[in-house]
Amino acid sequence: MIRRRIIRALAERLPSGVHRELVAMLYTTVAPLIMVGVIAAAIGAIVAVRLQSLSIALVALGIIAWTACRLALLLAYRKRAATYKMNGVEVRRFEALYAVGSIGSGLLLGGMNFAALRSEDAGIHMLTSALIFGYGAGLVVRISVRPMIFAASLTAAVLPSMAGLLMHIGEPSRHGLPYGVTALLYCAFALGSAESARFLYRSTVNQLVTARTLAGLARQDVLTGLANRLLLRERFDESIAAISRAGDLVALHLLDLDRFKPVNDRYGHPTGDAVLKAVADRLSSLIRPGDTVGRIGGDEFAVIQTGIRDVSQAQALADRIVAALAQPFEVGAASINIGTSIGIAFAPRDGLDLEHLSSRADTALYAAKRQARGTVTVWDESSASTVAA
């Protein structure tokens, strides 16, 4: 049952952001990584001296070298993550590298224990048993967030250790039963650790998903599901960073619905809300991936259009919006006609600050509404003069 649960957990397709955070958690454990490596190597050295075993001494040296390689990988990940946001391919590659490192450590530990447990030395058995139990408990804490890596690493350490104990079954000495019971304890411990890891994994994923969901809700307009002011600001800042590299323009479209107040007065606010949702749907269908549409309050909307080279591209989008919103909205038995006027300002031409750019787009919008309904106006000095007049 536990194995089936772990397999189901591994089969889940996590949101990319959640997966990224889980992988990042793997690379936060510098001190435990060093501690486990040093303790395992020290026990290996003690066992090698006590048994006069060259092979165990070589494994102990291998543990030190392998731990150093894993530490170098951890530092490389941190340096890369601090430099820029890694894409999904890079995140998966670092996860795979961590898996190789963790499973390799388990194999080295299991191999050392297999050789040590073949002896009849009770003191060595105490050391290796303490090591395997401590290692398993540490795995639960450190890497339960990636169940597949956890299961493979624990298996790599526990199975050889159990094999070393079970080799004593049937020997002439009367210690076969204690060895068998110890092997069963290893198995029970591994299963208990797997259950603990499953619980920690599920709890961590639920917390991350909930946190991301709440963060998303904080950036959405409650009625329409569009971006709110907070998310619009974030998308605008991202767009400004992009144009500083590519030299493109960002167009800020401010929209104000025409003839919307009579809809609420005549049909009531539920119908008005339905119209606002329909407006949101039409706007969303007109923008490209990378652009953002948001509601900034009442019947006011905004569109951030990115990656354009010419003012005419913004004008073309605005014309499509005007044409789309001029079509009737069917709400229940009512056919409702509204429309929109649009003011446009451009970054970096008209400013790089969102408040400054919004002010100019709003000035252009006011100028458009003074001319006629369904008008699109691009901010320039003449639109500012029109408003001032």
ROTORSE-75631 format. One record per residue (C-alpha): residue number from 0; x, y, z negated. Coordinates in nm, 2 decimals, padded with zeros to 4 digits. Each point is the difference from the previous one (the first is absolute). Layout:
<rs>
R fike     xx     yy     zz
R  NUM      X      Y      Z
...
</rs>
This chain:
<rs>
R fike     xx     yy     zz
R    0  00.00  00.00  00.00
R    1  00.28  00.24 -00.09
R    2  00.18 -00.07  00.33
R    3 -00.32  00.07  00.19
R    4 -00.05  00.33 -00.17
R    5  00.36  00.10  00.08
R    6 -00.05 -00.10  00.36
R    7 -00.32  00.21  00.02
R    8  00.18  00.29 -00.16
R    9  00.28 -00.02  00.26
R   10 -00.24 -00.03  00.29
R   11 -00.16  00.34 -00.09
R   12  00.06  00.28  00.24
R   13  00.09  00.29 -00.22
R   14 -00.03  00.36  00.10
R   15  00.33  00.12  00.13
R   16  00.04  00.26 -00.28
R   17 -00.07 -00.26 -00.27
R   18  00.25 -00.24  00.16
R   19  00.26  00.27  00.01
R   20 -00.05  00.07 -00.37
R   21  00.02 -00.36 -00.09
R   22  00.33 -00.04  00.19
R   23  00.14  00.31 -00.17
R   24 -00.07 -00.16 -00.34
R   25  00.23 -00.28  00.09
R   26  00.29  00.24  00.04
R   27 -00.05  00.18 -00.34
R   28  00.17 -00.26 -00.21
R   29  00.37  00.08 -00.01
R   30  00.07 -00.09 -00.37
R   31 -00.18 -00.34  00.00
R   32  00.17 -00.10  00.32
R   33  00.34  00.07 -00.15
R   34 -00.09 -00.16 -00.34
R   35 -00.13 -00.32  00.16
R   36  00.31 -00.03  00.22
R   37  00.25  00.06 -00.28
R   38 -00.17 -00.23 -00.25
R   39 -00.04 -00.28  00.26
R   40  00.37  00.03  00.10
R   41  00.11  00.01 -00.37
R   42 -00.19 -00.32 -00.08
R   43  00.14 -00.15  00.32
R   44  00.35  00.08 -00.11
R   45 -00.06 -00.15 -00.35
R   46 -00.14 -00.32  00.15
R   47  00.28 -00.02  00.25
R   48  00.26  00.02 -00.27
R   49 -00.18 -00.24 -00.23
R   50 -00.05 -00.26  00.27
R   51  00.33  00.08  00.19
R   52 -00.21  00.03  00.31
R   53  00.14  00.19  00.30
R   54 -00.33 -00.01  00.19
R   55 -00.19  00.17 -00.28
R   56  00.28  00.26 -00.02
R   57 -00.04  00.07  00.37
R   58 -00.38  00.03 -00.04
R   59  00.06  00.25 -00.28
R   60  00.22  00.21  00.23
R   61 -00.26 -00.03  00.27
R   62 -00.26  00.14 -00.24
R   63  00.22  00.31 -00.06
R   64  00.06  00.05  00.37
R   65 -00.37 -00.05  00.09
R   66 -00.11  00.24 -00.27
R   67  00.24  00.26  00.13
R   68 -00.15 -00.04  00.35
R   69 -00.35  00.04 -00.14
R   70  00.10  00.31 -00.19
R   71  00.14  00.15  00.32
R   72 -00.33 -00.08  00.18
R   73 -00.19  00.17 -00.28
R   74  00.21  00.31  00.02
R   75 -00.03  00.01  00.39
R   76 -00.38 -00.02 -00.03
R   77 -00.01  00.28 -00.25
R   78  00.22  00.22  00.22
R   79 -00.21 -00.07  00.31
R   80 -00.33  00.06 -00.19
R   81  00.12  00.33 -00.13
R   82  00.10  00.12  00.34
R   83 -00.32 -00.06  00.19
R   84 -00.33 -00.20 -00.01
R   85  00.07 -00.34  00.15
R   86 -00.23 -00.15  00.25
R   87 -00.17 -00.34 -00.04
R   88  00.26 -00.19  00.19
R   89  00.28  00.13 -00.23
R   90 -00.20 -00.07 -00.31
R   91 -00.06 -00.36  00.11
R   92  00.37 -00.04  00.08
R   93  00.10  00.12 -00.35
R   94 -00.26 -00.23 -00.15
R   95  00.15 -00.30  00.19
R   96  00.35  00.10 -00.11
R   97 -00.11  00.01 -00.36
R   98 -00.17 -00.34  00.04
R   99  00.33 -00.15  00.13
R  100  00.19  00.15 -00.29
R  101 -00.25 -00.11 -00.26
R  102 -00.04 -00.36  00.13
R  103  00.38 -00.02  00.04
R  104  00.04  00.09 -00.37
R  105 -00.25 -00.27 -00.09
R  106  00.19 -00.26  00.20
R  107  00.33  00.09 -00.16
R  108 -00.15 -00.02 -00.34
R  109 -00.18 -00.32  00.07
R  110  00.31 -00.16  00.15
R  111  00.21  00.10 -00.31
R  112 -00.26 -00.14 -00.23
R  113 -00.03 -00.32  00.19
R  114  00.37 -00.06 -00.04
R  115  00.00  00.10 -00.36
R  116 -00.30 -00.20 -00.11
R  117  00.15 -00.32  00.13
R  118  00.24  00.01 -00.30
R  119 -00.09 -00.14 -00.34
R  120  00.10  00.32 -00.18
R  121 -00.29  00.13 -00.21
R  122  00.15  00.34 -00.04
R  123  00.02  00.05  00.38
R  124 -00.36 -00.12  00.03
R  125 -00.10  00.27 -00.25
R  126  00.18  00.27  00.20
R  127 -00.14 -00.11  00.34
R  128 -00.35 -00.03 -00.14
R  129  00.01  00.34 -00.15
R  130  00.13  00.14  00.33
R  131 -00.28 -00.16  00.21
R  132 -00.27  00.12 -00.24
R  133  00.14  00.35 -00.01
R  134  00.04  00.01  00.38
R  135 -00.36 -00.11  00.06
R  136 -00.14  00.26 -00.25
R  137  00.21  00.27  00.17
R  138 -00.14 -00.10  00.34
R  139 -00.35  00.04 -00.12
R  140  00.07  00.36 -00.11
R  141  00.22  00.10  00.29
R  142 -00.15 -00.16  00.32
R  143 -00.35 -00.12 -00.07
R  144 -00.11  00.28  00.22
R  145  00.12 -00.21  00.30
R  146 -00.14 -00.35 -00.08
R  147  00.17 -00.18  00.28
R  148  00.35  00.12 -00.10
R  149 -00.09 -00.08 -00.36
R  150 -00.11 -00.36  00.07
R  151  00.29 -00.08  00.23
R  152  00.26  00.15 -00.25
R  153 -00.15 -00.19 -00.30
R  154 -00.02 -00.32  00.19
R  155  00.36  00.03  00.12
R  156  00.12  00.03 -00.36
R  157 -00.24 -00.25 -00.18
R  158  00.00 -00.30  00.24
R  159  00.37 -00.06 -00.01
R  160  00.00  00.05 -00.38
R  161 -00.28 -00.26 -00.03
R  162  00.19 -00.24  00.22
R  163  00.30  00.03 -00.22
R  164 -00.21 -00.10 -00.30
R  165 -00.19 -00.28  00.17
R  166  00.33 -00.17  00.10
R  167  00.03 -00.10 -00.37
R  168 -00.32 -00.20  00.02
R  169  00.08 -00.37 -00.03
R  170  00.35  00.04 -00.14
R  171  00.11 -00.25 -00.27
R  172  00.00  00.28 -00.26
R  173 -00.33  00.07 -00.19
R  174 -00.01  00.36  00.13
R  175 -00.20 -00.06  00.31
R  176 -00.33  00.10 -00.16
R  177  00.12  00.34 -00.13
R  178  00.15  00.07  00.35
R  179 -00.33 -00.09  00.16
R  180 -00.20  00.22 -00.25
R  181  00.24  00.29  00.07
R  182 -00.06 -00.04  00.37
R  183 -00.37  00.01 -00.06
R  184  00.04  00.32 -00.20
R  185  00.19  00.15  00.29
R  186 -00.30 -00.09  00.23
R  187 -00.26  00.13 -00.25
R  188  00.20  00.32 -00.04
R  189  00.02  00.05  00.38
R  190 -00.37 -00.04  00.03
R  191 -00.07  00.24 -00.28
R  192  00.23  00.25  00.15
R  193 -00.18 -00.03  00.33
R  194 -00.33  00.07 -00.16
R  195  00.14  00.30 -00.18
R  196  00.15  00.12  00.33
R  197 -00.33 -00.04  00.17
R  198 -00.17  00.21 -00.27
R  199  00.26  00.28  00.02
R  200 -00.01  00.00  00.38
R  201 -00.38  00.03  00.01
R  202  00.00  00.27 -00.27
R  203  00.28  00.20  00.18
R  204 -00.17 -00.01  00.34
R  205 -00.34  00.10 -00.15
R  206  00.16  00.30 -00.17
R  207  00.18  00.11  00.31
R  208 -00.31 -00.04  00.22
R  209 -00.21  00.19 -00.26
R  210  00.26  00.28 -00.02
R  211  00.01  00.04  00.37
R  212 -00.37 -00.01  00.03
R  213 -00.04  00.27 -00.26
R  214  00.27  00.21  00.17
R  215 -00.18 -00.04  00.33
R  216 -00.33  00.11 -00.16
R  217  00.17  00.31 -00.14
R  218  00.09  00.09  00.36
R  219 -00.34 -00.06  00.16
R  220 -00.31  00.21  00.03
R  221 -00.27 -00.18 -00.19
R  222 -00.28  00.05  00.24
R  223  00.17 -00.06  00.34
R  224  00.30 -00.20 -00.09
R  225  00.22  00.24  00.19
R  226  00.32  00.15 -00.13
R  227 -00.05  00.27 -00.27
R  228  00.22  00.30 -00.06
R  229  00.27 -00.20 -00.19
R  230  00.04 -00.25  00.28
R  231 -00.01  00.27  00.27
R  232  00.28  00.18 -00.18
R  233  00.21 -00.32 -00.01
R  234 -00.06 -00.08  00.37
R  235  00.08  00.36  00.09
R  236  00.33 -00.02 -00.19
R  237  00.08 -00.32  00.18
R  238 -00.08  00.15  00.33
R  239  00.23  00.30 -00.07
R  240  00.29 -00.23 -00.09
R  241 -00.06 -00.17  00.34
R  242  00.00  00.31  00.21
R  243  00.33  00.11 -00.16
R  244  00.15 -00.30  00.16
R  245 -00.19 -00.03  00.33
R  246 -00.08  00.36  00.09
R  247 -00.37 -00.06  00.05
R  248 -00.29  00.21 -00.11
R  249 -00.26 -00.07 -00.27
R  250 -00.35  00.15  00.06
R  251 -00.23  00.08 -00.30
R  252 -00.36  00.00  00.11
R  253 -00.25  00.15 -00.24
R  254 -00.37 -00.08  00.08
R  255 -00.31  00.16 -00.13
R  256 -00.34 -00.16  00.09
R  257 -00.25  00.23  00.17
R  258 -00.37 -00.01 -00.10
R  259  00.07 -00.24 -00.28
R  260 -00.16  00.19 -00.29
R  261 -00.35 -00.02  00.16
R  262  00.04 -00.38  00.01
R  263  00.02 -00.01 -00.38
R  264 -00.28  00.25 -00.04
R  265 -00.24 -00.18  00.24
R  266  00.08 -00.37 -00.05
R  267  00.16 -00.01 -00.34
R  268  00.35 -00.08 -00.13
R  269 -00.01 -00.38  00.06
R  270 -00.05  00.07  00.37
R  271  00.27  00.27 -00.01
R  272  00.24 -00.25 -00.15
R  273 -00.09 -00.26  00.27
R  274  00.09  00.26  00.26
R  275  00.33  00.08 -00.17
R  276  00.09 -00.37  00.01
R  277 -00.09 -00.02  00.36
R  278  00.22  00.30  00.08
R  279  00.28 -00.18 -00.19
R  280 -00.05 -00.31  00.22
R  281  00.01  00.20  00.32
R  282  00.31  00.20 -00.10
R  283  00.18 -00.32 -00.10
R  284 -00.08 -00.16  00.34
R  285  00.16  00.30  00.18
R  286  00.34  00.01 -00.17
R  287  00.31 -00.21  00.08
R  288  00.20 -00.22 -00.24
R  289  00.22  00.24 -00.19
R  290 -00.25  00.28 -00.01
R  291 -00.21  00.07 -00.30
R  292 -00.36  00.13 -00.05
R  293 -00.12  00.12 -00.33
R  294 -00.29  00.17 -00.17
R  295  00.10  00.31 -00.20
R  296 -00.34  00.08 -00.15
R  297 -00.36  00.05  00.10
R  298 -00.03 -00.01  00.37
R  299  00.36  00.09  00.06
R  300  00.24 -00.25  00.16
R  301  00.37  00.00  00.10
R  302  00.20 -00.19  00.25
R  303  00.38 -00.03  00.00
R  304  00.12 -00.08  00.35
R  305  00.36 -00.12  00.02
R  306  00.26 -00.06  00.27
R  307 -00.13  00.24  00.26
R  308  00.22  00.19  00.24
R  309 -00.23  00.26  00.13
R  310 -00.28  00.23 -00.14
R  311 -00.23 -00.13  00.28
R  312  00.00 -00.35 -00.17
R  313 -00.15  00.15 -00.31
R  314 -00.25  00.20  00.21
R  315 -00.10 -00.32  00.17
R  316 -00.07 -00.18 -00.32
R  317 -00.20  00.29 -00.14
R  318 -00.21  00.00  00.32
R  319 -00.07 -00.37 -00.05
R  320 -00.10  00.06 -00.36
R  321 -00.24  00.29  00.10
R  322 -00.16 -00.22  00.27
R  323 -00.04 -00.30 -00.23
R  324 -00.16  00.20 -00.29
R  325 -00.23  00.17  00.24
R  326 -00.18 -00.33  00.07
R  327 -00.31 -00.06 -00.21
R  328  00.03 -00.20 -00.33
R  329 -00.28 -00.25 -00.05
R  330 -00.08 -00.03 -00.37
R  331 -00.31 -00.20 -00.07
R  332 -00.28  00.14  00.22
R  333  00.18  00.34  00.03
R  334  00.22  00.11  00.29
R  335  00.23  00.27 -00.14
R  336  00.20  00.24  00.21
R  337  00.29  00.18 -00.15
R  338  00.34  00.08  00.14
R  339  00.34  00.14 -00.11
R  340  00.24  00.28  00.04
R  341  00.37 -00.05 -00.02
R  342  00.31  00.20 -00.09
R  343  00.35 -00.13  00.07
R  344  00.34  00.10 -00.13
R  345  00.33 -00.17  00.08
R  346  00.31 -00.10 -00.19
R  347  00.27  00.10  00.01
R  348 -00.11  00.29  00.24
R  349 -00.24  00.15 -00.25
R  350  00.16 -00.12 -00.32
R  351  00.12 -00.30 -00.19
R  352 -00.20  00.05 -00.32
R  353 -00.34 -00.16 -00.01
R  354 -00.17  00.29 -00.18
R  355  00.15  00.25  00.25
R  356 -00.10 -00.22  00.29
R  357 -00.35 -00.06 -00.14
R  358 -00.05  00.38 -00.04
R  359  00.09  00.06  00.37
R  360 -00.22 -00.29  00.12
R  361 -00.28  00.13 -00.22
R  362  00.04  00.35  00.15
R  363 -00.02 -00.16  00.35
R  364 -00.31 -00.19 -00.11
R  365 -00.17  00.32 -00.12
R  366  00.09  00.16  00.33
R  367 -00.16 -00.29  00.19
R  368 -00.32  00.02 -00.20
R  369 -00.03  00.37  00.07
R  370  00.03 -00.07  00.38
R  371 -00.26 -00.28  00.03
R  372 -00.09 -00.34 -00.14
R  373  00.20 -00.29  00.14
R  374  00.31  00.22  00.06
R  375  00.36 -00.10 -00.04
R  376  00.26  00.27 -00.09
R  377  00.37 -00.04 -00.04
R  378  00.16  00.24 -00.25
R  379  00.20  00.29  00.13
R  380  00.02  00.37 -00.08
R  381 -00.31  00.07  00.21
R  382 -00.22 -00.24 -00.21
R  383  00.13  00.17 -00.31
R  384 -00.09  00.33  00.14
R  385 -00.35 -00.12  00.09
R  386 -00.06 -00.11 -00.36
R  387  00.14  00.33 -00.14
R  388 -00.24  00.19  00.22
</rs>
